[in-house]
Amino acid sequence: MGATRAAVFCAVGSGATTTQLANRLSTSLASVSRHTGVLRNAGLITTHRHGAAVVHALTPLGTSLLDQHQSR
């Protein structure tokens, strides 16, 4: 996993919009969208619409992977 994708993964936490992630990571919306798509396809995050916003959250698998990484 590349540095930007890993940063997006870590920044998702319990929930964040695409815009929030782009702001937190000082990157573009398009970049965040690409990375969240890959993370979603890998089963690490979920994505749903909340009004006009797209909200991303960790799946149980994503949470487990992040917890294992942080406990090292």
N, C-alpha and C positions, 0 to 999 in steps of 0.2 A: 504494500500500500504506500503510495507516495505521500509526501509531506502535506500537501494541500488536502488530499482526501482524508488523511488521518486527522488533520485539524478540523475539518468539517464534521467527521465522525465524533470526535471528542466534544465539539461545541454544541451538538444537537441536544445532548442531555435529556431532560424530561420533556422537552418540546421547544421548538424554535421555528419561526417562519424562514422562508428563503431570504427575505430582506434582512431579518435579524442576523442570520448567519453571514451574509455578505458584509454587513456592517461590522460584526465582531471580528471577522477575519480580513477586513480591508481587501476584499476581492469582488469580482463582478457577480451579478445575479446569474448570468449565463454559466459561469464557472461553478457556482454553488449548485445550480440545477443539474449540470453534468455529473458532479460528484454524488449528489443525493440520489440520482438515478442509478448509478452503479451500486451504491450502498443499499438501496431498496431492492435491486435485483439480487443482491447477495443475501438478502434476508436480515440485514443488520438494522434497518430503520423502516418505519412505516411513514406513509405520507397521506394526508387527507386535506380536503378543503374546509376552511372555516370562513364562510363569507367569501371575500375576495382574496383572502390569504391562503397560502399553502403551508401547512404545518407539518413538520417532521418530528418524529420521536423514535427513540431506541426501541427495538423489539427485545423480548427476553434474551434472545441469542446475542444481540448487540450489547445489552447491559452486561451479560456474563463475560463477553470478550473484553469489554472495557474494564470491568472490575478485576479480571485476571491480570490485565496489563498494568493497572494502577497499583496492584498489590506487590508488584516485583520490586 
